């Protein structure tokens, strides 16, 4: 299968998807056919904040059409924030869309995870990952930390790197959700959170939504 990725939202997340797709295919001795189109982070964030699902789906559709012309068989959005309009995109896409949200729900069921904390954009957290993970109970950052987590995450995504202060803050909030509020694991519901967590030991169980999505893409591409 020739995969198409809508990338650029943000660029670091795109590289994370690409690097891990290359690794999973190489480890399996499978051929990777891949085309990536670059979308703009600021356009996505502005449409997400304004609730313009159809407008963002239209933006994504221009890239889907481009990837269809390039010979892609299916597409994916390399951003959990970008999934805010995934239903509108699926309804209108000329190619199958490999959706991260049902892959996450299936992952929680298979791992017998019953309660998760979520870190990510305000929309991802507030909607409990767009209402698509009914298999688990959800715990969110409390009080002012809810907005701060969202703001720091967006800053990270725009910058393409995490500061030491941002890393420490995200670890502290994740540990609080796990230790004090009973989350079995903390979901990295923002793709660029790998900038803070990748290769680190935060002191609590972590599930990276991007890696779950990468696994779903790998399985689809090798059918």
FIKOLZA-1660 file (N, C-alpha, C; in steps of 0.1 Angstrom, whole numbers, plus 5000, padded with zeros to 4 digits):
% residues 223
   i   px   py   pz ch aa at
   1 5008 4988 5000  A  X  N
   1 5000 5000 5000  A  X CA
   1 5009 5012 5000  A  X  C
   2 5005 5022 4992  A  X  N
   2 5012 5035 4991  A  X CA
   2 5005 5044 5001  A  X  C
   3 5012 5048 5012  A  X  N
   3 5006 5057 5022  A  X CA
   3 5008 5071 5018  A  X  C
   4 4998 5080 5022  A  X  N
   4 5000 5094 5021  A  X CA
   4 4998 5100 5034  A  X  C
   5 5007 5109 5038  A  X  N
   5 5007 5115 5051  A  X CA
   5 5005 5130 5049  A  X  C
   6 4995 5136 5056  A  X  N
   6 4994 5150 5057  A  X CA
   6 5002 5155 5069  A  X  C
   7 5013 5161 5066  A  X  N
   7 5023 5165 5076  A  X CA
   7 5024 5180 5078  A  X  C
   8 5035 5184 5085  A  X  N
   8 5037 5198 5088  A  X CA
   8 5030 5203 5100  A  X  C
   9 5023 5195 5107  A  X  N
   9 5014 5200 5118  A  X CA
   9 5017 5193 5131  A  X  C
  10 5029 5196 5137  A  X  N
  10 5039 5204 5132  A  X CA
  10 5050 5195 5126  A  X  C
  11 5060 5202 5120  A  X  N
  11 5071 5195 5113  A  X CA
  11 5078 5184 5121  A  X  C
  12 5080 5187 5134  A  X  N
  12 5087 5176 5143  A  X CA
  12 5078 5164 5144  A  X  C
  13 5065 5165 5144  A  X  N
  13 5056 5154 5145  A  X CA
  13 5057 5146 5132  A  X  C
  14 5058 5153 5121  A  X  N
  14 5059 5146 5108  A  X CA
  14 5071 5137 5107  A  X  C
  15 5083 5143 5112  A  X  N
  15 5095 5136 5112  A  X CA
  15 5094 5123 5121  A  X  C
  16 5087 5125 5132  A  X  N
  16 5085 5114 5142  A  X CA
  16 5077 5102 5135  A  X  C
  17 5066 5106 5128  A  X  N
  17 5059 5096 5121  A  X CA
  17 5068 5089 5110  A  X  C
  18 5075 5097 5102  A  X  N
  18 5083 5092 5092  A  X CA
  18 5094 5082 5097  A  X  C
  19 5101 5087 5107  A  X  N
  19 5112 5079 5113  A  X CA
  19 5106 5066 5118  A  X  C
  20 5095 5066 5125  A  X  N
  20 5090 5053 5131  A  X CA
  20 5083 5044 5120  A  X  C
  21 5078 5050 5110  A  X  N
  21 5073 5042 5099  A  X CA
  21 5084 5035 5091  A  X  C
  22 5095 5042 5089  A  X  N
  22 5107 5036 5083  A  X CA
  22 5112 5025 5092  A  X  C
  23 5113 5027 5105  A  X  N
  23 5118 5016 5114  A  X CA
  23 5109 5004 5114  A  X  C
  24 5096 5006 5115  A  X  N
  24 5087 4994 5116  A  X CA
  24 5087 4986 5103  A  X  C
  25 5088 4993 5092  A  X  N
  25 5089 4986 5079  A  X CA
  25 5102 4978 5078  A  X  C
  26 5113 4985 5081  A  X  N
  26 5126 4979 5080  A  X CA
  26 5127 4967 5089  A  X  C
  27 5122 4968 5102  A  X  N
  27 5123 4957 5111  A  X CA
  27 5115 4945 5106  A  X  C
  28 5104 4948 5099  A  X  N
  28 5096 4937 5094  A  X CA
  28 5100 4932 5080  A  X  C
  29 5110 4939 5074  A  X  N
  29 5115 4935 5061  A  X CA
  29 5104 4938 5050  A  X  C
  30 5097 4949 5053  A  X  N
  30 5086 4953 5044  A  X CA
  30 5089 4966 5036  A  X  C
  31 5084 4967 5024  A  X  N
  31 5087 4979 5016  A  X CA
  31 5078 4990 5021  A  X  C
  32 5083 5002 5022  A  X  N
  32 5075 5014 5026  A  X CA
  32 5073 5023 5013  A  X  C
  33 5061 5025 5009  A  X  N
  33 5058 5034 4999  A  X CA
  33 5050 5046 5005  A  X  C
  34 5056 5058 5004  A  X  N
  34 5051 5069 5012  A  X CA
  34 5052 5082 5004  A  X  C
  35 5042 5091 5005  A  X  N
  35 5042 5104 5001  A  X CA
  35 5037 5113 5012  A  X  C
  36 5044 5125 5014  A  X  N
  36 5041 5134 5024  A  X CA
  36 5038 5148 5018  A  X  C
  37 5027 5154 5023  A  X  N
  37 5023 5167 5019  A  X CA
  37 5024 5176 5031  A  X  C
  38 5029 5188 5029  A  X  N
  38 5031 5198 5040  A  X CA
  38 5019 5207 5042  A  X  C
  39 5013 5206 5054  A  X  N
  39 5002 5216 5058  A  X CA
  39 5008 5226 5067  A  X  C
  40 5000 5236 5070  A  X  N
  40 5005 5247 5079  A  X CA
  40 4999 5246 5093  A  X  C
  41 5008 5246 5103  A  X  N
  41 5003 5245 5117  A  X CA
  41 4994 5257 5121  A  X  C
  42 4997 5269 5117  A  X  N
  42 4989 5280 5122  A  X CA
  42 4975 5280 5116  A  X  C
  43 4974 5276 5103  A  X  N
  43 4961 5275 5097  A  X CA
  43 4952 5265 5105  A  X  C
  44 4958 5253 5108  A  X  N
  44 4951 5243 5116  A  X CA
  44 4947 5248 5129  A  X  C
  45 4956 5254 5137  A  X  N
  45 4953 5259 5150  A  X CA
  45 4942 5269 5150  A  X  C
  46 4943 5279 5140  A  X  N
  46 4932 5289 5139  A  X CA
  46 4919 5283 5136  A  X  C
  47 4918 5273 5127  A  X  N
  47 4905 5267 5124  A  X CA
  47 4900 5259 5136  A  X  C
  48 4909 5252 5143  A  X  N
  48 4905 5244 5154  A  X CA
  48 4899 5253 5165  A  X  C
  49 4906 5264 5168  A  X  N
  49 4901 5273 5179  A  X CA
  49 4887 5279 5175  A  X  C
  50 4886 5282 5162  A  X  N
  50 4873 5288 5157  A  X CA
  50 4862 5278 5155  A  X  C
  51 4865 5265 5156  A  X  N
  51 4855 5254 5154  A  X CA
  51 4852 5253 5139  A  X  C
  52 4861 5256 5130  A  X  N
  52 4858 5256 5116  A  X CA
  52 4863 5242 5110  A  X  C
  53 4855 5232 5114  A  X  N
  53 4858 5218 5110  A  X CA
  53 4858 5217 5094  A  X  C
  54 4847 5222 5088  A  X  N
  54 4846 5221 5074  A  X CA
  54 4857 5228 5066  A  X  C
  55 4861 5240 5071  A  X  N
  55 4872 5247 5065  A  X CA
  55 4885 5240 5065  A  X  C
  56 4888 5234 5077  A  X  N
  56 4900 5226 5078  A  X CA
  56 4900 5213 5070  A  X  C
  57 4888 5207 5069  A  X  N
  57 4887 5195 5061  A  X CA
  57 4889 5199 5046  A  X  C
  58 4885 5211 5042  A  X  N
  58 4887 5215 5028  A  X CA
  58 4902 5217 5026  A  X  C
  59 4909 5222 5036  A  X  N
  59 4924 5224 5034  A  X CA
  59 4930 5210 5033  A  X  C
  60 4926 5201 5041  A  X  N
  60 4932 5187 5040  A  X CA
  60 4928 5180 5027  A  X  C
  61 4917 5183 5022  A  X  N
  61 4912 5177 5009  A  X CA
  61 4921 5181 4998  A  X  C
  62 4927 5193 4998  A  X  N
  62 4936 5197 4987  A  X CA
  62 4948 5188 4987  A  X  C
  63 4953 5184 4999  A  X  N
  63 4964 5175 5000  A  X CA
  63 4961 5161 4996  A  X  C
  64 4949 5156 5000  A  X  N
  64 4944 5143 4997  A  X CA
  64 4943 5141 4982  A  X  C
  65 4938 5152 4975  A  X  N
  65 4937 5151 4960  A  X CA
  65 4951 5150 4954  A  X  C
  66 4960 5158 4960  A  X  N
  66 4974 5158 4955  A  X CA
  66 4980 5144 4957  A  X  C
  67 4978 5138 4968  A  X  N
  67 4984 5125 4971  A  X CA
  67 4977 5114 4963  A  X  C
  68 4964 5115 4960  A  X  N
  68 4957 5106 4951  A  X CA
  68 4964 5106 4937  A  X  C
  69 4967 5118 4932  A  X  N
  69 4974 5120 4920  A  X CA
  69 4987 5113 4920  A  X  C
  70 4994 5113 4932  A  X  N
  70 5007 5107 4933  A  X CA
  70 5006 5092 4934  A  X  C
  71 4994 5086 4935  A  X  N
  71 4993 5072 4935  A  X CA
  71 4990 5066 4949  A  X  C
  72 4987 5074 4959  A  X  N
  72 4985 5069 4972  A  X CA
  72 4972 5061 4973  A  X  C
  73 4972 5051 4981  A  X  N
  73 4960 5042 4983  A  X CA
  73 4952 5046 4995  A  X  C
  74 4958 5053 5005  A  X  N
  74 4952 5057 5017  A  X CA
  74 4960 5068 5023  A  X  C
  75 4953 5076 5032  A  X  N
  75 4960 5088 5038  A  X CA
  75 4958 5088 5053  A  X  C
  76 4966 5096 5060  A  X  N
  76 4965 5098 5074  A  X CA
  76 4969 5112 5078  A  X  C
  77 4964 5117 5088  A  X  N
  77 4967 5131 5094  A  X CA
  77 4977 5128 5105  A  X  C
  78 4989 5134 5104  A  X  N
  78 5000 5132 5114  A  X CA
  78 4999 5141 5126  A  X  C
  79 4987 5143 5131  A  X  N
  79 4985 5152 5142  A  X CA
  79 4972 5148 5149  A  X  C
  80 4972 5146 5163  A  X  N
  80 4960 5144 5170  A  X CA
  80 4951 5156 5170  A  X  C
  81 4957 5168 5171  A  X  N
  81 4949 5180 5170  A  X CA
  81 4942 5181 5156  A  X  C
  82 4949 5176 5146  A  X  N
  82 4943 5176 5132  A  X CA
  82 4932 5167 5131  A  X  C
  83 4930 5158 5140  A  X  N
  83 4918 5149 5140  A  X CA
  83 4905 5156 5144  A  X  C
  84 4906 5169 5148  A  X  N
  84 4893 5175 5152  A  X CA
  84 4883 5176 5141  A  X  C
  85 4887 5175 5128  A  X  N
  85 4878 5175 5117  A  X CA
  85 4879 5162 5109  A  X  C
  86 4883 5151 5116  A  X  N
  86 4885 5138 5109  A  X CA
  86 4872 5133 5103  A  X  C
  87 4861 5135 5110  A  X  N
  87 4849 5129 5105  A  X CA
  87 4845 5136 5092  A  X  C
  88 4846 5149 5091  A  X  N
  88 4843 5157 5079  A  X CA
  88 4853 5153 5068  A  X  C
  89 4865 5150 5071  A  X  N
  89 4875 5146 5061  A  X CA
  89 4871 5132 5056  A  X  C
  90 4868 5123 5065  A  X  N
  90 4864 5109 5060  A  X CA
  90 4852 5109 5051  A  X  C
  91 4842 5118 5054  A  X  N
  91 4830 5118 5046  A  X CA
  91 4833 5122 5032  A  X  C
  92 4843 5131 5030  A  X  N
  92 4845 5137 5017  A  X CA
  92 4857 5132 5010  A  X  C
  93 4866 5125 5016  A  X  N
  93 4879 5121 5011  A  X CA
  93 4877 5111 4999  A  X  C
  94 4884 5113 4988  A  X  N
  94 4884 5103 4977  A  X CA
  94 4892 5091 4980  A  X  C
  95 4900 5091 4991  A  X  N
  95 4908 5080 4995  A  X CA
  95 4904 5076 5010  A  X  C
  96 4906 5063 5013  A  X  N
  96 4904 5059 5027  A  X CA
  96 4913 5067 5037  A  X  C
  97 4908 5071 5048  A  X  N
  97 4915 5078 5058  A  X CA
  97 4918 5068 5070  A  X  C
  98 4930 5066 5074  A  X  N
  98 4934 5058 5085  A  X CA
  98 4933 5066 5098  A  X  C
  99 4923 5065 5105  A  X  N
  99 4919 5073 5116  A  X CA
  99 4926 5068 5129  A  X  C
 100 4933 5077 5136  A  X  N
 100 4940 5073 5149  A  X CA
 100 4930 5070 5160  A  X  C
 101 4919 5076 5160  A  X  N
 101 4910 5075 5172  A  X CA
 101 4905 5061 5175  A  X  C
 102 4899 5054 5165  A  X  N
 102 4895 5040 5168  A  X CA
 102 4907 5031 5171  A  X  C
 103 4918 5034 5165  A  X  N
 103 4930 5026 5168  A  X CA
 103 4934 5028 5183  A  X  C
 104 4933 5040 5189  A  X  N
 104 4935 5042 5203  A  X CA
 104 4926 5034 5212  A  X  C
 105 4913 5035 5208  A  X  N
 105 4903 5028 5216  A  X CA
 105 4906 5013 5216  A  X  C
 106 4909 5007 5205  A  X  N
 106 4912 4993 5204  A  X CA
 106 4925 4990 5212  A  X  C
 107 4935 4999 5212  A  X  N
 107 4947 4997 5220  A  X CA
 107 4944 4996 5235  A  X  C
 108 4936 5005 5239  A  X  N
 108 4932 5005 5254  A  X CA
 108 4925 4992 5258  A  X  C
 109 4917 4987 5249  A  X  N
 109 4910 4975 5252  A  X CA
 109 4919 4963 5252  A  X  C
 110 4928 4963 5242  A  X  N
 110 4938 4951 5242  A  X CA
 110 4948 4951 5253  A  X  C
 111 4951 4963 5259  A  X  N
 111 4960 4964 5270  A  X CA
 111 4953 4965 5283  A  X  C
 112 4940 4964 5283  A  X  N
 112 4932 4964 5295  A  X CA
 112 4934 4976 5303  A  X  C
 113 4936 4988 5296  A  X  N
 113 4937 5001 5303  A  X CA
 113 4923 5006 5305  A  X  C
 114 4920 5010 5318  A  X  N
 114 4906 5014 5321  A  X CA
 114 4905 5029 5324  A  X  C
 115 4916 5035 5328  A  X  N
 115 4915 5049 5332  A  X CA
 115 4928 5056 5326  A  X  C
 116 4926 5067 5319  A  X  N
 116 4938 5073 5313  A  X CA
 116 4937 5088 5317  A  X  C
 117 4949 5094 5319  A  X  N
 117 4950 5108 5319  A  X CA
 117 4954 5113 5305  A  X  C
 118 4950 5125 5301  A  X  N
 118 4953 5130 5288  A  X CA
 118 4961 5143 5289  A  X  C
 119 4972 5144 5281  A  X  N
 119 4979 5156 5278  A  X CA
 119 4978 5159 5263  A  X  C
 120 4976 5172 5260  A  X  N
 120 4975 5176 5246  A  X CA
 120 4969 5189 5245  A  X  C
 121 4963 5192 5233  A  X  N
 121 4957 5205 5231  A  X CA
 121 4944 5205 5239  A  X  C
 122 4939 5217 5241  A  X  N
 122 4926 5219 5249  A  X CA
 122 4915 5211 5242  A  X  C
 123 4914 5211 5229  A  X  N
 123 4903 5204 5222  A  X CA
 123 4904 5189 5224  A  X  C
 124 4916 5184 5223  A  X  N
 124 4918 5169 5225  A  X CA
 124 4914 5165 5239  A  X  C
 125 4918 5173 5249  A  X  N
 125 4915 5170 5263  A  X CA
 125 4901 5172 5266  A  X  C
 126 4895 5183 5262  A  X  N
 126 4881 5187 5265  A  X CA
 126 4871 5177 5260  A  X  C
 127 4874 5172 5247  A  X  N
 127 4865 5163 5241  A  X CA
 127 4868 5148 5244  A  X  C
 128 4878 5146 5253  A  X  N
 128 4882 5132 5256  A  X CA
 128 4886 5125 5243  A  X  C
 129 4895 5131 5235  A  X  N
 129 4900 5127 5222  A  X CA
 129 4887 5125 5213  A  X  C
 130 4880 5136 5211  A  X  N
 130 4869 5137 5202  A  X CA
 130 4858 5127 5204  A  X  C
 131 4857 5123 5217  A  X  N
 131 4846 5113 5220  A  X CA
 131 4847 5099 5215  A  X  C
 132 4860 5096 5210  A  X  N
 132 4862 5083 5203  A  X CA
 132 4868 5072 5211  A  X  C
 133 4869 5074 5225  A  X  N
 133 4876 5064 5233  A  X CA
 133 4867 5059 5244  A  X  C
 134 4855 5054 5241  A  X  N
 134 4845 5050 5252  A  X CA
 134 4850 5039 5261  A  X  C
 135 4860 5032 5257  A  X  N
 135 4864 5020 5265  A  X CA
 135 4871 5024 5279  A  X  C
 136 4875 5037 5280  A  X  N
 136 4882 5041 5292  A  X CA
 136 4875 5053 5299  A  X  C
 137 4878 5055 5312  A  X  N
 137 4875 5067 5319  A  X CA
 137 4886 5076 5318  A  X  C
 138 4883 5089 5318  A  X  N
 138 4893 5100 5315  A  X CA
 138 4895 5109 5327  A  X  C
 139 4908 5112 5329  A  X  N
 139 4912 5122 5339  A  X CA
 139 4920 5133 5332  A  X  C
 140 4917 5146 5335  A  X  N
 140 4923 5157 5329  A  X CA
 140 4931 5165 5339  A  X  C
 141 4940 5174 5334  A  X  N
 141 4947 5183 5343  A  X CA
 141 4937 5192 5349  A  X  C
 142 4939 5195 5362  A  X  N
 142 4929 5203 5370  A  X CA
 142 4932 5218 5370  A  X  C
 143 4921 5225 5372  A  X  N
 143 4922 5240 5373  A  X CA
 143 4929 5247 5362  A  X  C
 144 4938 5256 5366  A  X  N
 144 4946 5264 5357  A  X CA
 144 4955 5255 5348  A  X  C
 145 4959 5243 5353  A  X  N
 145 4968 5235 5346  A  X CA
 145 4962 5230 5332  A  X  C
 146 4949 5230 5332  A  X  N
 146 4942 5225 5319  A  X CA
 146 4947 5235 5308  A  X  C
 147 4945 5248 5310  A  X  N
 147 4949 5257 5299  A  X CA
 147 4964 5258 5297  A  X  C
 148 4971 5257 5308  A  X  N
 148 4986 5258 5307  A  X CA
 148 4991 5246 5299  A  X  C
 149 4986 5234 5302  A  X  N
 149 4991 5222 5294  A  X CA
 149 4988 5225 5279  A  X  C
 150 4976 5230 5276  A  X  N
 150 4973 5232 5262  A  X CA
 150 4982 5243 5256  A  X  C
 151 4984 5254 5263  A  X  N
 151 4993 5265 5258  A  X CA
 151 5007 5260 5256  A  X  C
 152 5013 5253 5266  A  X  N
 152 5027 5248 5265  A  X CA
 152 5028 5238 5254  A  X  C
 153 5018 5230 5252  A  X  N
 153 5018 5220 5241  A  X CA
 153 5019 5227 5228  A  X  C
 154 5010 5237 5226  A  X  N
 154 5010 5244 5213  A  X CA
 154 5023 5252 5211  A  X  C
 155 5029 5257 5221  A  X  N
 155 5042 5264 5220  A  X CA
 155 5052 5254 5215  A  X  C
 156 5052 5242 5221  A  X  N
 156 5061 5232 5217  A  X CA
 156 5060 5228 5203  A  X  C
 157 5048 5226 5198  A  X  N
 157 5045 5222 5184  A  X CA
 157 5050 5232 5175  A  X  C
 158 5048 5245 5178  A  X  N
 158 5052 5256 5169  A  X CA
 158 5067 5257 5168  A  X  C
 159 5074 5255 5180  A  X  N
 159 5088 5257 5181  A  X CA
 159 5096 5245 5175  A  X  C
 160 5089 5233 5176  A  X  N
 160 5096 5221 5172  A  X CA
 160 5106 5215 5182  A  X  C
 161 5106 5220 5194  A  X  N
 161 5114 5215 5205  A  X CA
 161 5108 5218 5218  A  X  C
 162 5112 5211 5229  A  X  N
 162 5107 5213 5242  A  X CA
 162 5118 5218 5251  A  X  C
 163 5115 5228 5259  A  X  N
 163 5124 5233 5268  A  X CA
 163 5125 5224 5281  A  X  C
 164 5135 5226 5289  A  X  N
 164 5136 5218 5301  A  X CA
 164 5125 5221 5310  A  X  C
 165 5120 5233 5311  A  X  N
 165 5109 5237 5319  A  X CA
 165 5096 5231 5314  A  X  C
 166 5094 5230 5301  A  X  N
 166 5082 5224 5296  A  X CA
 166 5082 5209 5299  A  X  C
 167 5093 5203 5297  A  X  N
 167 5094 5188 5300  A  X CA
 167 5091 5186 5315  A  X  C
 168 5097 5193 5324  A  X  N
 168 5094 5191 5338  A  X CA
 168 5080 5193 5341  A  X  C
 169 5074 5204 5335  A  X  N
 169 5060 5207 5338  A  X CA
 169 5051 5195 5333  A  X  C
 170 5053 5190 5321  A  X  N
 170 5045 5179 5316  A  X CA
 170 5046 5167 5324  A  X  C
 171 5058 5164 5329  A  X  N
 171 5061 5153 5338  A  X CA
 171 5053 5154 5351  A  X  C
 172 5054 5166 5356  A  X  N
 172 5047 5169 5369  A  X CA
 172 5032 5167 5368  A  X  C
 173 5026 5172 5357  A  X  N
 173 5011 5170 5355  A  X CA
 173 5008 5156 5353  A  X  C
 174 5016 5149 5345  A  X  N
 174 5013 5135 5342  A  X CA
 174 5014 5126 5355  A  X  C
 175 5024 5129 5363  A  X  N
 175 5026 5122 5375  A  X CA
 175 5014 5124 5385  A  X  C
 176 5009 5136 5385  A  X  N
 176 4998 5140 5393  A  X CA
 176 4985 5132 5389  A  X  C
 177 4983 5131 5376  A  X  N
 177 4971 5124 5371  A  X CA
 177 4972 5109 5375  A  X  C
 178 4985 5104 5374  A  X  N
 178 4987 5089 5377  A  X CA
 178 4987 5086 5392  A  X  C
 179 4994 5094 5399  A  X  N
 179 4996 5091 5414  A  X CA
 179 4984 5096 5422  A  X  C
 180 4979 5108 5419  A  X  N
 180 4969 5113 5428  A  X CA
 180 4954 5111 5423  A  X  C
 181 4953 5109 5410  A  X  N
 181 4939 5108 5405  A  X CA
 181 4936 5094 5399  A  X  C
 182 4946 5085 5399  A  X  N
 182 4943 5071 5396  A  X CA
 182 4944 5067 5381  A  X  C
 183 4950 5075 5373  A  X  N
 183 4951 5071 5359  A  X CA
 183 4961 5059 5358  A  X  C
 184 4956 5048 5350  A  X  N
 184 4965 5037 5348  A  X CA
 184 4977 5041 5340  A  X  C
 185 4975 5050 5330  A  X  N
 185 4985 5055 5322  A  X CA
 185 4982 5069 5317  A  X  C
 186 4991 5076 5312  A  X  N
 186 4989 5089 5307  A  X CA
 186 4991 5089 5292  A  X  C
 187 4980 5094 5284  A  X  N
 187 4981 5094 5270  A  X CA
 187 4987 5107 5265  A  X  C
 188 4997 5105 5257  A  X  N
 188 5003 5117 5250  A  X CA
 188 4993 5120 5238  A  X  C
 189 4983 5128 5241  A  X  N
 189 4973 5131 5231  A  X CA
 189 4977 5142 5222  A  X  C
 190 4989 5147 5223  A  X  N
 190 4994 5157 5213  A  X CA
 190 5007 5151 5207  A  X  C
 191 5007 5150 5194  A  X  N
 191 5017 5143 5187  A  X CA
 191 5031 5148 5190  A  X  C
 192 5032 5162 5191  A  X  N
 192 5045 5167 5194  A  X CA
 192 5050 5166 5208  A  X  C
 193 5042 5159 5217  A  X  N
 193 5047 5157 5230  A  X CA
 193 5059 5147 5231  A  X  C
 194 5061 5140 5220  A  X  N
 194 5073 5132 5220  A  X CA
 194 5086 5140 5222  A  X  C
 195 5085 5153 5219  A  X  N
 195 5096 5162 5221  A  X CA
 195 5100 5163 5235  A  X  C
 196 5091 5161 5244  A  X  N
 196 5094 5162 5259  A  X CA
 196 5096 5148 5264  A  X  C
 197 5089 5137 5258  A  X  N
 197 5089 5124 5265  A  X CA
 197 5098 5114 5258  A  X  C
 198 5102 5116 5245  A  X  N
 198 5109 5105 5238  A  X CA
 198 5123 5103 5245  A  X  C
 199 5125 5090 5248  A  X  N
 199 5138 5086 5254  A  X CA
 199 5139 5090 5269  A  X  C
 200 5128 5095 5275  A  X  N
 200 5128 5099 5289  A  X CA
 200 5121 5088 5298  A  X  C
 201 5123 5089 5311  A  X  N
 201 5116 5081 5321  A  X CA
 201 5109 5090 5330  A  X  C
 202 5096 5093 5327  A  X  N
 202 5089 5103 5334  A  X CA
 202 5084 5098 5348  A  X  C
 203 5084 5085 5351  A  X  N
 203 5080 5080 5364  A  X CA
 203 5066 5076 5364  A  X  C
 204 5059 5074 5353  A  X  N
 204 5046 5069 5352  A  X CA
 204 5044 5063 5338  A  X  C
 205 5034 5053 5337  A  X  N
 205 5032 5047 5324  A  X CA
 205 5027 5057 5313  A  X  C
 206 5032 5056 5302  A  X  N
 206 5028 5065 5291  A  X CA
 206 5024 5057 5278  A  X  C
 207 5013 5062 5272  A  X  N
 207 5009 5057 5259  A  X CA
 207 5010 5068 5249  A  X  C
 208 5018 5067 5239  A  X  N
 208 5020 5077 5229  A  X CA
 208 5010 5075 5218  A  X  C
 209 5000 5084 5216  A  X  N
 209 4990 5083 5206  A  X CA
 209 4996 5082 5192  A  X  C
 210 5007 5089 5189  A  X  N
 210 5013 5089 5176  A  X CA
 210 5019 5075 5173  A  X  C
 211 5025 5068 5183  A  X  N
 211 5030 5055 5180  A  X CA
 211 5019 5044 5178  A  X  C
 212 5008 5046 5185  A  X  N
 212 4996 5037 5183  A  X CA
 212 4991 5039 5168  A  X  C
 213 4991 5052 5164  A  X  N
 213 4987 5055 5150  A  X CA
 213 4997 5049 5140  A  X  C
 214 5010 5051 5143  A  X  N
 214 5020 5045 5134  A  X CA
 214 5018 5030 5133  A  X  C
 215 5015 5023 5144  A  X  N
 215 5013 5009 5143  A  X CA
 215 5001 5005 5134  A  X  C
 216 4991 5013 5135  A  X  N
 216 4979 5011 5127  A  X CA
 216 4982 5013 5112  A  X  C
 217 4990 5024 5109  A  X  N
 217 4994 5026 5096  A  X CA
 217 5003 5015 5090  A  X  C
 218 5012 5010 5099  A  X  N
 218 5021 4999 5094  A  X CA
 218 5012 4987 5091  A  X  C
 219 5003 4983 5100  A  X  N
 219 4995 4972 5097  A  X CA
 219 4987 4973 5084  A  X  C
 220 4981 4985 5082  A  X  N
 220 4973 4987 5070  A  X CA
 220 4982 4986 5057  A  X  C
 221 4994 4992 5058  A  X  N
 221 5003 4993 5047  A  X CA
 221 5008 4979 5043  A  X  C
 222 5008 4969 5052  A  X  N
 222 5014 4956 5049  A  X CA
 222 5004 4945 5047  A  X  C
 223 4991 4949 5046  A  X  N
 223 4980 4939 5044  A  X CA
 223 4982 4933 5030  A  X  C
% end
